[in-house]
Amino acid sequence: MDIKAIIFDKDGTIADFSATFNKATKLVLDEICQGDPQLLELAAEAVDYNLSTNTIGNKSVIIAGTGIDIAETLSSVLPIDDVEEYGTGLDEMFGEICLNTVELLSGVKPALEALDEAGFVLGVGTNDSEENAINQMEALDIDHLFESISGADSGYGAKPQSGMIDAFVESLGLKPHQVLMVGDSIHDMQAGKAAGVKTCAVETGPATRAELLPHADMVLASIAELPNALKAT
């Protein structure tokens, strides 16, 4: 691979999805349901959240969806008049709470630093909001490693659309085959394929290797393996 730049998904790829979002989701659900236990059960079921174990299910819209996607899902059980406005509010709630819960996955920071030192241009493209992504990267002390950080509200669309990857490629004056998309979900791989870039799936999110393998050019256990993997190609 003649890779010059790498764009990473955030949750499940850079940040530990479970550590960051399991607790945060319960706090958000508690807030929006305002103490109504029946409503809480309905809302949790809608977004595939297990109230007994406080964990997000593998089919949850929270895994790869935007705030608007989550709002649309919740609109089946909650009185939501304006899905877009409600989704923006959810992004803000998650953003505030996740600043206290966000954690880096093991080995990510050294790997990102090694890639930066090797001359790769790095970026982030997430279905979270741009503000949340920037704030979390700052909280994790890795924001300085990225040339750009884009979210679903940055004006390029959300994954699996290719917009934020297209913008990253164009901003660097590169060809798509010179860029690698790294993510933990099928949405990430679909976005990468739509943009014409190379794709690398990591097994640090909810999706399994078997689920990811048909959609990716390569699958790694985590970002920690990426520097050596790129040296070998």
C-alpha positions as a printed Julia matrix, in Angstrom:
233×3 Matrix{Float64}:
   0.0     0.0    0.0
   1.27    3.45  -0.93
  -0.39    5.04   2.09
   0.32    8.69   2.92
  -2.56    9.51   5.26
  -4.9     7.69   7.63
  -8.38    8.69   8.8
  -9.64    6.99  11.94
 -13.08    6.39  13.36
 -13.27    7.45  17.03
 -15.44    5.2   19.21
 -14.37    1.57  19.25
 -11.26    2.45  17.24
  -9.42    5.11  19.25
 -11.63    5.33  22.34
 -12.9     2.34  24.31
 -16.56    2.2   23.23
 -17.83    0.2   26.21
 -16.0     2.2   28.86
 -17.05    5.47  27.26
 -20.67    4.8   26.35
 -22.17    2.11  28.6
 -22.32    4.34  31.66
 -22.97    7.5   29.63
 -25.98    5.96  27.89
 -27.63    5.08  31.19
 -27.17    8.64  32.42
 -28.63   10.04  29.19
 -31.61    7.68  29.34
 -32.24    8.63  32.97
 -32.21   12.3   31.99
 -34.54   12.09  29.01
 -37.0     9.75  30.77
 -37.16   12.02  33.84
 -37.54    9.27  36.4
 -40.38    7.41  34.65
 -39.45    3.69  35.02
 -41.83    2.48  32.3
 -40.58    5.07  29.84
 -37.01    4.15  30.74
 -37.66    0.51  29.87
 -39.22    1.45  26.54
 -36.4     3.85  25.63
 -33.74    1.33  26.64
 -35.38   -1.37  24.53
 -35.61    0.98  21.55
 -31.86    1.67  21.56
 -30.92   -1.91  22.57
 -29.59   -1.02  26.01
 -29.65   -3.66  28.77
 -30.74   -2.02  32.03
 -29.75   -5.1   34.05
 -26.13   -5.11  32.94
 -25.88   -1.44  31.89
 -24.49   -2.42  28.52
 -25.2    -1.44  24.91
 -26.33   -4.3   22.67
 -24.58   -5.19  19.45
 -27.49   -3.97  17.33
 -27.83   -0.59  19.05
 -28.15    2.57  16.97
 -25.72    4.15  19.44
 -22.83    2.11  18.04
 -22.57    3.83  14.65
 -25.48    6.24  14.58
 -25.55   10.02  14.86
 -27.48   11.95  17.48
 -30.25   12.38  14.91
 -30.3     8.63  14.24
 -30.69    7.99  17.97
 -33.46   10.6   18.19
 -35.3     8.96  15.28
 -35.11    5.61  17.05
 -36.33    7.08  20.33
 -39.2     8.89  18.6
 -41.07    5.58  18.53
 -41.42    5.71  22.33
 -40.82    9.35  23.3
 -42.8    12.47  22.32
 -40.2    14.02  20.02
 -41.5    16.81  17.79
 -38.27   17.85  16.08
 -35.9    14.92  15.55
 -33.02   17.09  14.34
 -33.23   19.45  17.31
 -33.62   16.56  19.74
 -30.64   14.78  18.16
 -28.49   17.88  18.6
 -29.51   17.93  22.25
 -28.54   14.27  22.62
 -25.13   15.01  21.11
 -24.64   17.76  23.69
 -25.7    15.49  26.57
 -23.46   12.65  25.46
 -20.61   15.1   24.86
 -20.74   16.51  28.36
 -21.02   13.12  30.05
 -18.45   11.34  27.88
 -15.74   13.85  28.79
 -15.79   12.11  32.18
 -16.04    8.55  30.83
 -13.91    8.54  27.66
 -10.92    6.18  27.76
  -8.25    5.32  25.22
  -7.99    1.76  24.02
  -4.79    0.0   25.02
  -1.79    0.77  22.83
  -3.53    3.48  20.81
  -1.49    6.51  21.84
   1.94    4.93  21.18
   0.68    3.65  17.83
  -0.64    7.06  16.79
   2.61    8.7   17.87
   4.62    6.14  15.88
   2.48    6.76  12.78
   2.87   10.52  13.18
   6.64   10.19  13.56
   6.75    7.98  10.46
   5.24   10.84   8.45
   1.65    9.72   8.01
  -0.94   12.5    8.07
  -3.67   11.53  10.56
  -7.31   12.52  10.82
 -10.52   11.57  12.59
 -13.9    11.0   10.96
 -16.7    10.09  13.37
 -20.48    9.96  13.46
 -20.31   11.79  16.77
 -20.46   15.59  16.58
 -17.31   17.49  15.63
 -17.29   19.37  18.95
 -17.53   16.16  20.96
 -14.75   14.56  18.94
 -12.41   17.53  19.36
 -13.14   17.8   23.08
 -12.54   14.1   23.65
  -9.31   14.04  21.67
  -8.14   17.01  23.76
  -9.16   15.23  26.98
  -7.14   12.2   25.87
  -4.16   14.43  24.98
  -3.95   13.21  21.38
  -5.64   16.06  19.5
  -2.24   17.43  18.39
  -1.62   14.27  16.37
  -4.49   14.95  13.95
  -4.49   17.22  10.92
  -8.29   17.33  10.99
 -11.2    16.09  13.11
 -14.61   15.78  11.44
 -18.01   14.78  12.78
 -21.42   14.0   11.37
 -22.31   17.69  11.68
 -19.21   19.04   9.91
 -21.05   19.42   6.63
 -19.84   16.27   4.88
 -22.58   13.86   5.93
 -22.35   10.82   8.19
 -20.91    7.38   7.52
 -21.59    5.16   5.62
 -21.62    8.15   3.26
 -18.11    8.97   2.05
 -18.21   12.75   2.48
 -15.88   13.23   5.43
 -13.34   10.84   3.91
 -13.61   12.55   0.51
 -12.98   15.91   2.2
  -9.95   14.54   4.04
  -8.45   13.16   0.82
  -9.09   16.36  -1.13
  -7.75   18.64   1.62
  -4.41   16.85   1.45
  -4.21   16.82  -2.34
  -3.91   13.03  -2.36
  -5.42   10.25  -4.45
  -7.91    7.94  -2.69
  -5.58    4.93  -2.95
  -3.04    6.86  -0.85
  -5.42    7.07   2.12
  -6.43    4.42   4.64
  -9.72    4.37   6.56
  -9.46    2.63   9.94
 -12.58    1.74  11.89
 -14.4    -0.85  13.93
 -17.75   -0.97  12.11
 -19.17   -2.04   8.77
 -20.32    1.58   8.32
 -16.67    2.67   8.48
 -15.66    0.12   5.86
 -18.59    1.02   3.6
 -17.67    4.7    3.82
 -14.08    3.91   2.96
 -15.03    1.77  -0.02
 -17.42    4.48  -1.25
 -14.55    6.99  -1.09
 -12.22    4.64  -2.95
  -9.66    4.52  -0.14
  -8.02    1.46   1.41
  -9.78    0.05   4.47
  -8.57   -1.48   7.72
 -10.99   -2.87  10.29
 -10.06   -3.3   13.95
 -11.59   -5.76  16.4
 -11.85   -3.3   19.29
 -15.53   -2.45  18.79
 -18.77   -4.43  18.93
 -18.37   -6.02  15.46
 -16.62   -9.37  15.17
 -13.75  -10.27  12.85
 -16.1   -12.49  10.84
 -18.51   -9.6   10.35
 -15.77   -7.16   9.35
 -13.61   -9.38   7.13
 -15.8    -9.28   3.98
 -15.81   -5.48   4.02
 -12.15   -4.64   4.74
  -8.83   -4.84   2.91
  -7.29   -6.01   6.17
  -8.4    -6.71   9.74
  -6.22   -6.1   12.8
  -6.78   -6.77  16.47
  -6.33   -3.06  17.21
  -4.63    0.16  16.12
  -1.62   -0.98  18.14
  -0.79   -3.37  15.28
  -1.09   -0.75  12.53
   2.46    0.7   12.45
   4.0    -2.75  11.92
   1.28   -3.76   9.48
   2.01   -0.74   7.29
   5.74   -1.44   7.4
   5.04   -4.92   6.07
   3.0    -3.79   3.07
